[in-house]
Amino acid sequence: MDVEIKIGNLRFVARLEEEAAPKSCHAFQAMLPLETQLIQARWSGEAAWIPMGELELGLGYENQTSHPAPGQLLLYPGGISETEILFPYGSTLFASKVGQLAGNHFATIYEGNEQLADLGELVLWKGAQEISFTAIE
């Protein structure tokens, strides 16, 4: 399954990494359609994030990484930091105030990658942005 992601006038399409992260993909699919806010990450470098607080997803680690490439979306299942979705748009080392984290790489952008730098500029200089995720069958 693919997912359409809209942030302002930016549009991305990502494929879910269902073979590598089936439980994370299933948890994410259960949230769709998802409309929330995307903000600049505080500790992870060139990335934005969607804080989800104490949301319990019942997930462990799968296909985890601390060094996602731009456009590789991570779902952090909670634990030493709050549950979140990380949206890397450039050089990223996933971290929180307690140190380095690893998140589940559950989706990869394959359409709109040329706009990732624009996304970074938008969240860094304009602040929180509305973001929507919609399933594409």
Secondary structure, DSSP 4 states (H G I P E B T S, - for coil): -EEEEEETTEEEEEEE-TTT-HHHHHHHHHH-SEEEEEEE-SSSEEEEEEE-TT-------SSEESSPPTTEEEEE--SSS--EEEEEEEEE--EETTEE--EEEEEEEEESGGGHHHHHHHHHHH--EEEEEEEE-
